[in-house]
Amino acid sequence: MVKLFLVEDEKIMRDGIRKHIDWKGEDIEFVGEASDGELAYPQILKTRPDIIVTDIKMPFMDGLELSKLVKKELPESKIIILSGYDEFKYAQEAVSIGVEEYILKPISPARLLETIKSVQKKIEESRKNESALEEWSREEILERNALEQQKLFRALVSGQMSMTELVEAGRKLEMDLMASFYEISIFNFTLPGETGDAYSEKQNAFGSQVLDEIDEIDGCFLFDRGTEGFAILTLGETEEMVRKKDDEAIQRIIEAAESIEEGNYFVGVGTPVNRLSSLGNSYDDANRAFSYRYFREPNQVVYASRLVNTGGSNVDVDVSMVASNEKSKGVYEKFLRSGSADEVHHFIHEIFSSFGEKNINSMLFLNYITMDLYFATISFIQDLGYKASDVSEEFEDINSAIKTIGNYKDAEAYLERGLEGAIALRDSNSVKKYSVILKKVMAYIDENFDKDDISLNTVASIANISPNHFSTIFSSEVGVTFIEYLIGKRMERARELLMTTNMRSSEIAYKVGYKDPHYFSYMFKKTQGMTTREYRARGK
């Protein structure tokens, strides 16, 4: 339904127009009337009509002056001018203002209604196009924002952007990054038997719920890190304010995780910093706390500020979890499968700390541990199809390494380099695996792009990869987002049908996967720079 406002100084004509047209039956809401532009203008601003019918010659403020004011404040409103003056200068000025129709009096209600209905049709067509734009924009924006947020997070914690660049990147994502204090927290949600990148309805439900929950907390921003879980950036004017917001966010994470059967969570909380450029330090502390998920039972929150180091022994570690070397090796092997390069330093330190100061200062015990973890690493990369030399020549020669290791810090550094190399090979292997999967997925898209229910979620489920992770892989490998690729395939087929058949545009819309012909027409013009009719005519 459209809204209409009438401005006419002749009361008889005004009453005639209002009374002799069945506005409700014509799906038009008559929202008001006035006898001149001066009285009409404030009412128009209040009612915001879609169509304004106004006389041109009125006391106090005429129709042209009113039209100028309305077009400035409500540019989308359509104006129909009624005039008793058949003079070119009036019509010319009306056109320059942006008036939709210029009608000469006298005019019957039926003739006026015909003009109003013509304008109404244009408005409704425009609304359909806007609706199509909103649908396309929402999907495209959601996918692009997810990718841009990942880039922003990496930049925030790596220091690769200046403060000005970070603030501007945040502004584009509607994130105000200006505050006195900042803090990073890291968390994940796991389900028994599921790998980190696998498609899972429960994982998706958790991600959606947490996004909505965190979005409600002012000064908290959630980042989806794909296989590495999630991160929260918390801003505040005081450390106390940051901690309070973080505690609220963590409580919501716990509640979301506990609402899903068999779901487990683990949260690592960094320390507050007072500079945006120092966020890397908070992230490093969060990683240290987060790495404790390999040493502790799930469903815990670990605060970096509460971890106490004394010499070689960490009193906050549950030593019973890693009391034997076999248990330590099991934890190490688990890290090889799912740990990240950012956590390596803290993880290796905690492995050594768990043995106690006396043990790690024994060269016999130190050599034994180093050899055992070395062979666990070699076994892992061999299963991936690599050799020790693929990590590095230094790591391959364990005998020489043992001779140069003089204390536990040397051993930690040696194993850190090896573990980082092994993770790099693991991730490289994953890229190869994803390349194979992407070929299958793209073949599926090419064969099914004409299905109106194809989406990022459905394609991700076929690839058995979580939607956000799939989107990251797809855009990285293909060079465009999934939505852009899908639209490209649909437009390619639409062009072919326009040139080789006599099918109507609405028929082609259904053939290429669009339920709404108006949406298709809008997308075609947006992506091809011309209407379907113009494209077909150009070909002929």
C-alpha positions as CSV (number, residue, x, y, z in Angstrom):
1,M,0.0,0.0,0.0
2,V,1.2,3.5,-0.9
3,K,0.4,6.7,1.1
4,L,-1.0,9.8,-0.6
5,F,-1.2,13.5,0.4
6,L,-3.4,16.1,-1.4
7,V,-2.6,19.8,-1.6
8,E,-5.3,21.9,-3.3
9,D,-6.6,25.4,-2.4
10,E,-10.0,25.0,-4.0
11,K,-12.1,23.2,-1.4
12,I,-14.7,21.9,-3.8
13,M,-12.1,20.2,-5.9
14,R,-10.2,18.9,-2.9
15,D,-13.4,17.4,-1.5
16,G,-14.3,15.9,-4.9
17,I,-10.9,14.2,-5.2
18,R,-11.0,12.9,-1.7
19,K,-14.6,11.6,-1.8
20,H,-15.0,10.3,-5.3
21,I,-12.0,7.9,-5.3
22,D,-12.2,4.6,-3.3
23,W,-8.7,5.0,-1.9
24,K,-8.9,1.8,0.3
25,G,-10.2,-0.2,-2.6
26,E,-7.3,1.0,-4.8
27,D,-4.8,0.0,-2.1
28,I,-3.9,3.6,-1.3
29,E,-3.8,5.2,2.1
30,F,-5.1,8.8,2.0
31,V,-2.9,10.3,4.8
32,G,-3.9,14.0,4.7
33,E,-4.8,17.2,2.9
34,A,-4.1,20.9,3.0
35,S,-5.1,24.1,1.3
36,D,-1.6,25.4,0.5
37,G,2.0,24.5,0.6
38,E,2.8,26.2,3.9
39,L,0.2,24.2,5.8
40,A,1.0,21.0,3.8
41,Y,4.8,20.9,4.3
42,P,5.0,20.1,8.1
43,Q,2.2,17.5,7.6
44,I,4.1,15.9,4.7
45,L,7.3,15.6,6.8
46,K,5.2,13.9,9.5
47,T,3.2,11.5,7.3
48,R,6.0,10.9,4.7
49,P,3.7,10.1,1.8
50,D,4.8,8.1,-1.2
51,I,2.7,10.3,-3.6
52,I,1.9,14.0,-3.3
53,V,-0.8,15.5,-5.5
54,T,-0.5,19.3,-5.4
55,D,-2.0,22.3,-7.3
56,I,0.7,24.6,-8.8
57,K,-0.9,28.0,-8.0
58,M,-1.8,28.4,-4.3
59,P,-1.5,31.3,-1.7
60,F,1.3,31.5,0.8
61,M,3.4,28.7,-0.9
62,D,2.8,27.4,-4.4
63,G,3.2,23.9,-5.7
64,L,6.6,24.4,-7.2
65,E,8.1,25.8,-4.1
66,L,6.6,23.0,-2.0
67,S,7.9,20.4,-4.5
68,K,11.5,21.8,-4.1
69,L,11.3,21.5,-0.3
70,V,9.8,18.0,-0.4
71,K,12.3,16.7,-2.9
72,K,15.1,17.9,-0.7
73,E,13.8,16.2,2.4
74,L,11.9,13.2,0.9
75,P,13.6,12.5,-2.5
76,E,11.8,9.2,-2.9
77,S,8.4,10.8,-2.8
78,K,6.6,11.1,-6.2
79,I,4.9,14.4,-7.0
80,I,2.0,14.9,-9.3
81,I,1.3,18.6,-10.2
82,L,-2.1,19.9,-11.2
83,S,-2.0,23.1,-13.2
84,G,-4.3,25.4,-15.0
85,Y,-1.3,26.9,-16.8
86,D,-0.4,25.4,-20.1
87,E,2.9,27.2,-20.2
88,F,6.2,25.6,-21.1
89,K,8.2,27.4,-18.3
90,Y,6.1,25.8,-15.6
91,A,6.4,22.3,-17.0
92,Q,10.1,22.9,-17.5
93,E,10.6,23.9,-13.9
94,A,8.6,21.0,-12.7
95,V,10.8,18.6,-14.7
96,S,14.0,20.2,-13.3
97,I,12.6,19.7,-9.7
98,G,11.9,16.0,-10.3
99,V,8.1,16.1,-10.5
100,E,6.7,12.8,-11.7
101,E,3.6,14.0,-13.6
102,Y,2.4,17.5,-14.8
103,I,-1.4,17.4,-15.5
104,L,-3.5,20.2,-16.9
105,K,-6.8,21.1,-15.3
106,P,-9.7,20.5,-15.5
107,I,-9.2,16.8,-14.7
108,S,-11.8,14.2,-13.6
109,P,-11.3,11.9,-10.6
110,A,-11.1,9.0,-13.0
111,R,-8.3,10.6,-15.0
112,L,-6.4,11.6,-11.9
113,L,-6.8,8.1,-10.5
114,E,-5.3,6.6,-13.7
115,T,-2.3,8.9,-13.3
116,I,-1.9,8.0,-9.6
117,K,-2.2,4.3,-10.4
118,S,0.6,4.6,-13.0
119,V,2.8,6.3,-10.4
120,Q,1.8,3.7,-7.8
121,K,2.9,0.9,-10.1
122,K,6.4,2.5,-10.5
123,I,6.7,2.8,-6.7
124,E,5.8,-0.9,-6.3
125,E,8.2,-2.0,-9.0
126,S,10.9,0.1,-7.3
127,R,10.1,-1.6,-3.9
128,K,10.4,-5.0,-5.5
129,N,13.8,-4.0,-6.9
130,E,14.8,-2.7,-3.5
131,S,13.7,-5.9,-1.9
132,A,15.8,-7.9,-4.4
133,L,18.8,-5.6,-3.7
134,E,18.3,-6.1,0.1
135,E,18.2,-9.9,-0.3
136,W,21.3,-10.0,-2.5
137,S,23.1,-7.4,-0.4
138,R,22.4,-9.3,2.8
139,E,23.9,-12.5,1.5
140,E,26.8,-10.8,-0.1
141,I,27.5,-8.5,2.8
142,L,27.3,-11.4,5.3
143,E,29.9,-13.4,3.4
144,R,32.1,-10.5,2.6
145,N,32.0,-9.2,6.2
146,A,33.0,-12.6,7.6
147,L,36.1,-12.6,5.3
148,E,36.9,-8.9,6.1
149,Q,36.5,-9.6,9.9
150,Q,39.0,-12.4,9.7
151,K,41.5,-10.1,7.9
152,L,40.9,-7.4,10.5
153,F,41.5,-9.7,13.4
154,R,44.8,-10.9,12.0
155,A,45.8,-7.3,11.5
156,L,44.8,-6.4,15.0
157,V,46.9,-9.1,16.7
158,S,49.8,-9.0,14.3
159,G,50.5,-5.2,14.2
160,Q,50.6,-5.2,10.3
161,M,48.4,-2.1,10.1
162,S,48.7,1.3,11.5
163,M,46.2,2.6,14.0
164,T,44.6,4.8,11.4
165,E,44.2,1.8,9.0
166,L,42.8,-0.4,11.8
167,V,40.2,2.3,12.8
168,E,39.2,2.8,9.2
169,A,38.9,-1.0,8.6
170,G,36.8,-1.3,11.8
171,R,34.6,1.6,10.7
172,K,33.7,-0.2,7.4
173,L,32.6,-3.2,9.5
174,E,30.6,-0.9,11.9
175,M,33.1,-1.5,14.7
176,D,34.2,1.5,16.7
177,L,37.7,0.5,17.9
178,M,38.5,3.6,19.9
179,A,38.7,2.9,23.7
180,S,41.1,3.2,26.7
181,F,41.5,-0.5,27.3
182,Y,41.3,-3.7,25.1
183,E,41.3,-7.4,25.8
184,I,41.3,-10.6,23.7
185,S,39.6,-13.8,24.7
186,I,39.7,-17.1,22.7
187,F,37.3,-19.9,22.9
188,N,36.1,-23.0,21.0
189,F,33.1,-25.3,21.0
190,T,33.7,-29.0,20.3
191,L,31.6,-32.1,19.9
192,P,32.8,-35.7,20.5
193,G,34.1,-37.3,17.3
194,E,34.0,-34.2,15.2
195,T,37.0,-32.5,13.6
196,G,37.5,-28.8,13.7
197,D,36.5,-28.0,10.2
198,A,33.6,-30.5,9.7
199,Y,30.2,-29.3,8.8
200,S,27.9,-29.6,11.8
201,E,24.4,-28.3,12.4
202,K,25.2,-28.0,16.1
203,Q,28.4,-26.1,15.5
204,N,26.4,-23.7,13.2
205,A,23.7,-23.3,15.8
206,F,26.3,-22.5,18.5
207,G,28.0,-20.0,16.2
208,S,24.8,-18.2,15.3
209,Q,23.6,-18.1,19.0
210,V,26.9,-16.8,20.3
211,L,27.1,-14.1,17.5
212,D,23.6,-12.9,18.5
213,E,24.5,-13.0,22.2
214,I,27.8,-11.2,21.9
215,D,26.4,-8.6,19.5
216,E,24.1,-7.4,22.3
217,I,27.0,-6.5,24.6
218,D,28.2,-2.9,23.8
219,G,32.0,-2.9,23.1
220,C,32.3,-6.6,22.4
221,F,33.1,-7.9,18.9
222,L,33.1,-11.6,17.9
223,F,35.5,-13.0,15.3
224,D,35.0,-16.4,13.7
225,R,38.5,-17.9,13.2
226,G,37.3,-21.0,11.4
227,T,39.0,-24.2,12.6
228,E,40.8,-22.2,15.4
229,G,37.5,-21.4,17.1
230,F,36.4,-17.8,18.0
231,A,37.9,-14.7,19.5
232,I,36.3,-11.8,21.3
233,L,37.7,-8.3,21.3
234,T,36.4,-6.4,24.4
235,L,36.7,-2.6,24.7
236,G,36.1,-0.3,27.7
237,E,37.2,2.9,29.4
238,T,38.6,1.1,32.4
239,E,40.1,-2.3,33.1
240,E,37.2,-3.0,35.4
241,M,34.7,-2.2,32.7
242,V,36.5,-4.5,30.2
243,R,36.6,-7.4,32.8
244,K,32.9,-6.9,33.5
245,K,31.9,-7.1,29.8
246,D,34.2,-10.1,29.3
247,D,32.6,-11.9,32.2
248,E,29.2,-11.3,30.7
249,A,30.3,-12.5,27.3
250,I,31.9,-15.7,28.8
251,Q,28.7,-16.5,30.7
252,R,26.7,-16.2,27.5
253,I,29.2,-18.5,25.7
254,I,28.9,-21.1,28.5
255,E,25.1,-21.0,28.4
256,A,25.1,-21.4,24.6
257,A,27.4,-24.4,24.9
258,E,25.5,-26.0,27.7
259,S,22.2,-25.7,25.7
260,I,23.6,-28.1,23.1
261,E,23.8,-31.7,24.0
262,E,27.3,-33.1,24.4
263,G,28.8,-29.8,23.5
264,N,32.1,-28.8,25.2
265,Y,33.7,-25.3,25.5
266,F,37.1,-24.0,26.6
267,V,37.9,-20.3,27.0
268,G,41.3,-18.6,27.3
269,V,41.3,-15.0,28.5
270,G,44.1,-12.6,27.8
271,T,45.2,-9.5,29.8
272,P,44.0,-5.9,29.3
273,V,46.2,-3.5,27.3
274,N,45.8,0.2,27.0
275,R,46.8,0.6,23.3
276,L,45.3,-0.8,20.2
277,S,48.8,-1.4,18.9
278,S,49.4,-3.7,22.0
279,L,46.6,-6.1,21.2
280,G,49.2,-8.6,20.1
281,N,50.3,-8.9,23.7
282,S,46.7,-9.6,24.9
283,Y,46.3,-12.2,22.1
284,D,49.6,-13.8,23.1
285,D,48.4,-14.2,26.7
286,A,45.0,-15.5,25.5
287,N,46.8,-18.1,23.5
288,R,48.8,-19.1,26.6
289,A,45.6,-19.6,28.6
290,F,43.9,-21.3,25.6
291,S,46.7,-23.8,25.2
292,Y,45.7,-25.3,28.6
293,R,42.8,-27.1,26.9
294,Y,45.4,-29.8,26.1
295,F,46.2,-30.2,29.8
296,R,42.8,-29.8,31.4
297,E,39.4,-31.3,31.2
298,P,36.9,-29.4,28.9
299,N,34.4,-26.8,30.0
300,Q,36.8,-24.5,31.7
301,V,37.7,-20.8,31.6
302,V,41.5,-20.1,32.1
303,Y,42.7,-16.5,32.8
304,A,46.2,-15.6,31.7
305,S,46.4,-13.2,34.7
306,R,45.9,-16.1,37.1
307,L,48.7,-18.4,35.7
308,V,51.7,-18.3,37.9
309,N,55.1,-19.3,36.8
310,T,57.8,-20.2,39.3
311,G,61.1,-21.3,37.8
312,G,60.4,-24.4,35.7
313,S,57.2,-25.4,37.5
314,N,53.8,-24.0,36.8
315,V,51.7,-24.3,39.9
316,D,48.4,-23.8,37.9
317,V,48.9,-26.9,35.8
318,D,47.0,-30.0,36.9
319,V,50.1,-32.2,37.1
320,S,48.0,-35.4,37.4
321,M,46.9,-34.9,33.8
322,V,50.5,-35.1,32.5
323,A,52.2,-37.0,35.3
324,S,53.8,-39.5,32.9
325,N,55.6,-39.1,29.7
326,E,53.1,-41.3,27.9
327,K,50.3,-38.8,28.8
328,S,52.5,-35.9,27.7
329,K,53.1,-37.6,24.4
330,G,49.4,-38.1,23.9
331,V,48.8,-34.4,24.6
332,Y,51.6,-33.6,22.2
333,E,50.1,-35.8,19.4
334,K,46.7,-34.1,19.9
335,F,48.3,-30.7,19.5
336,L,49.9,-31.9,16.3
337,R,46.5,-32.6,14.9
338,S,44.6,-29.5,16.0
339,G,46.9,-26.9,17.5
340,S,47.8,-23.6,15.8
341,A,51.2,-22.0,15.2
342,D,50.4,-19.1,17.5
343,E,50.1,-21.5,20.5
344,V,53.3,-23.5,19.9
345,H,55.6,-21.5,22.3
346,H,53.2,-21.6,25.2
347,F,52.3,-25.3,24.6
348,I,55.9,-26.5,24.6
349,H,56.7,-24.5,27.7
350,E,53.7,-26.0,29.5
351,I,54.8,-29.5,28.4
352,F,58.2,-29.0,30.0
353,S,56.8,-27.2,33.1
354,S,54.5,-30.2,33.8
355,F,57.5,-32.4,34.5
356,G,58.7,-30.2,37.3
357,E,62.0,-28.3,37.7
358,K,64.0,-31.2,39.1
359,N,63.3,-33.4,36.1
360,I,63.8,-30.9,33.3
361,N,67.2,-30.0,34.8
362,S,68.3,-33.6,34.5
363,M,70.1,-34.0,31.1
364,L,69.3,-37.7,31.0
365,F,65.6,-37.0,31.4
366,L,65.7,-34.0,29.1
367,N,67.3,-36.0,26.3
368,Y,64.8,-38.7,26.7
369,I,61.8,-36.3,26.5
370,T,63.3,-34.5,23.5
371,M,63.9,-37.8,21.6
372,D,60.4,-39.1,22.4
373,L,58.6,-35.9,21.2
374,Y,60.9,-35.7,18.2
375,F,59.8,-39.2,17.1
376,A,56.2,-38.4,17.7
377,T,56.6,-35.4,15.3
378,I,58.4,-37.5,12.7
379,S,55.7,-40.2,12.9
380,F,53.0,-37.5,12.4
381,I,54.6,-35.9,9.3
382,Q,55.3,-39.3,7.8
383,D,51.6,-40.2,8.1
384,L,51.0,-37.0,6.0
385,G,53.5,-38.2,3.4
386,Y,56.5,-36.0,4.3
387,K,60.0,-36.6,5.6
388,A,62.0,-35.1,8.5
389,S,64.0,-33.1,6.1
390,D,60.8,-31.4,4.9
391,V,60.6,-29.7,8.3
392,S,64.2,-28.6,8.2
393,E,67.7,-30.1,8.0
394,E,68.4,-29.0,11.6
395,F,65.4,-30.8,12.9
396,E,66.1,-33.9,10.8
397,D,69.5,-34.4,12.5
398,I,68.4,-35.4,16.0
399,N,71.8,-36.7,17.0
400,S,73.5,-33.4,16.4
401,A,70.7,-31.6,18.1
402,I,71.0,-33.6,21.3
403,K,74.7,-32.8,21.4
404,T,74.0,-29.0,21.3
405,I,71.1,-29.0,23.8
406,G,72.6,-27.7,27.1
407,N,69.4,-27.1,29.1
408,Y,65.6,-27.3,29.0
409,K,65.3,-23.9,27.2
410,D,67.5,-25.2,24.3
411,A,65.2,-28.3,24.1
412,E,62.1,-26.2,24.1
413,A,63.4,-24.0,21.3
414,Y,64.4,-27.1,19.2
415,L,61.0,-28.7,19.6
416,E,59.2,-25.4,19.0
417,R,60.9,-25.2,15.6
418,G,60.0,-28.8,14.8
419,L,56.4,-28.4,15.9
420,E,56.0,-25.2,13.9
421,G,57.4,-26.9,10.8
422,A,55.1,-29.9,11.3
423,I,52.0,-27.7,11.6
424,A,53.0,-25.8,8.5
425,L,53.2,-29.1,6.6
426,R,49.9,-30.2,8.1
427,D,48.2,-27.0,7.0
428,S,49.8,-27.3,3.5
429,N,48.4,-30.8,3.3
430,S,45.0,-29.4,4.2
431,V,45.2,-26.9,1.4
432,K,45.8,-29.7,-1.1
433,K,42.9,-31.6,0.4
434,Y,40.7,-28.6,0.1
435,S,41.7,-28.1,-3.5
436,V,40.3,-31.5,-4.4
437,I,37.2,-30.8,-2.4
438,L,36.7,-27.5,-4.1
439,K,36.8,-29.1,-7.6
440,K,34.0,-31.4,-6.6
441,V,32.0,-28.5,-5.0
442,M,32.4,-26.3,-8.1
443,A,31.3,-29.1,-10.3
444,Y,28.2,-29.4,-8.0
445,I,27.6,-25.7,-8.3
446,D,28.0,-25.8,-12.1
447,E,25.4,-28.6,-12.3
448,N,22.9,-27.1,-9.7
449,F,23.1,-23.3,-9.9
450,D,19.6,-23.3,-11.3
451,K,18.2,-24.7,-8.0
452,D,16.6,-21.9,-6.1
453,D,17.6,-23.4,-2.7
454,I,21.3,-23.6,-3.3
455,S,23.2,-21.6,-0.7
456,L,26.5,-21.3,1.2
457,N,25.2,-23.7,3.9
458,T,24.0,-26.4,1.5
459,V,27.2,-26.3,-0.5
460,A,29.3,-26.3,2.7
461,S,27.4,-29.4,4.0
462,I,28.2,-31.2,0.7
463,A,31.9,-30.3,1.2
464,N,31.5,-31.3,4.9
465,I,33.2,-28.1,5.9
466,S,31.8,-25.4,8.2
467,P,30.2,-22.6,6.2
468,N,32.6,-19.8,7.4
469,H,35.6,-22.0,6.8
470,F,34.3,-23.0,3.4
471,S,33.8,-19.4,2.5
472,T,37.3,-18.5,3.4
473,I,38.8,-21.4,1.4
474,F,36.5,-20.7,-1.6
475,S,37.3,-17.0,-1.9
476,S,41.0,-17.7,-1.3
477,E,41.3,-20.4,-4.0
478,V,38.7,-19.1,-6.5
479,G,39.3,-15.4,-6.1
480,V,35.6,-14.4,-5.7
481,T,33.0,-15.2,-2.9
482,F,30.7,-18.1,-3.2
483,I,27.7,-15.7,-3.8
484,E,29.6,-13.9,-6.6
485,Y,30.5,-17.2,-8.3
486,L,26.9,-18.4,-8.1
487,I,25.5,-15.2,-9.6
488,G,28.2,-15.4,-12.3
489,K,27.1,-18.9,-13.3
490,R,23.4,-17.8,-13.3
491,M,24.1,-14.7,-15.5
492,E,26.2,-16.7,-17.9
493,R,23.3,-19.1,-18.5
494,A,20.8,-16.2,-18.7
495,R,22.8,-14.5,-21.4
496,E,22.9,-17.8,-23.4
497,L,19.1,-18.2,-23.1
498,L,18.5,-14.6,-24.1
499,M,20.5,-15.1,-27.3
500,T,19.3,-18.6,-28.3
501,T,15.6,-18.7,-27.3
502,N,12.5,-16.6,-27.4
503,M,11.8,-17.2,-23.7
504,R,10.4,-14.3,-21.7
505,S,12.6,-12.8,-19.0
506,S,10.4,-14.2,-16.3
507,E,10.8,-17.7,-17.7
508,I,14.5,-17.3,-17.9
509,A,14.5,-16.2,-14.2
510,Y,13.1,-19.6,-13.1
511,K,15.4,-21.5,-15.5
512,V,18.5,-20.0,-13.8
513,G,17.4,-20.4,-10.2
514,Y,15.5,-17.2,-9.3
515,K,12.0,-17.5,-7.7
516,D,11.3,-13.8,-8.2
517,P,11.5,-12.5,-11.8
518,H,11.9,-8.9,-10.4
519,Y,15.0,-10.0,-8.4
520,F,16.4,-11.6,-11.6
521,S,15.8,-8.5,-13.7
522,Y,17.5,-6.4,-11.0
523,M,20.5,-8.7,-10.7
524,F,20.9,-8.9,-14.5
525,K,21.0,-5.1,-14.9
526,K,23.3,-4.7,-11.9
527,T,25.8,-7.3,-13.1
528,Q,25.5,-6.9,-16.9
529,G,25.0,-3.1,-17.1
530,M,21.8,-3.4,-19.1
531,T,18.3,-4.8,-19.0
532,T,17.5,-8.3,-20.4
533,R,15.6,-6.5,-23.3
534,E,18.5,-4.3,-24.1
535,Y,20.9,-7.3,-24.1
536,R,18.6,-9.3,-26.4
537,A,18.2,-6.3,-28.7
538,R,21.9,-5.8,-28.9
539,G,22.4,-9.4,-29.9
540,K,19.9,-9.1,-32.7
